[in-house]
Amino acid sequence: IDEFCLPTSFSVKNIVNYYQIKGDCRKYLAEISLEQEQYTIDVEGAYISYYKAFNAAKGLHGADPMRITLALNLSNFYYTVLRTPKDALAVAKAEYERGVETLGELPDSLHRESAIQLQLLHDSICVWVKRDLQARADLQARIDQVALRPVISPCLSNSLLSIL
């Protein structure tokens, strides 16, 4: 990709596509990597490629299916590989809102594909928000359980032991 495809690419779509493919490949390599060092190299490579694709995609229409697909892949990378749900949600929500706002401007030939990609992005956002709310509820339940436990000071427990 670096040697043959990118140097000869002059359209934004091709550049976005090649960097996205490179990011996807590096992400998949990281997922199957057995060595920590190689995993780190692949994750960094995926991040850099997705970053370059995302920057290049800013030149595409807000509801372009390629841009939305990239947002889906990038946000998924943030969520599953980097384990940064806030970043995943930030990218996904921003691109979803941009895509919905500009969807009507697309020609009919791209409208359907964009609508499908926007639905997938929306589904991911809903799943991640639901997981976040569930994690917060679980944490609050654990905090409440700890708060209900009686607290016995070390001094008091020693005196109770001497009585028993």
Disulfide bonds with the S-S distance in Angstrom:
none
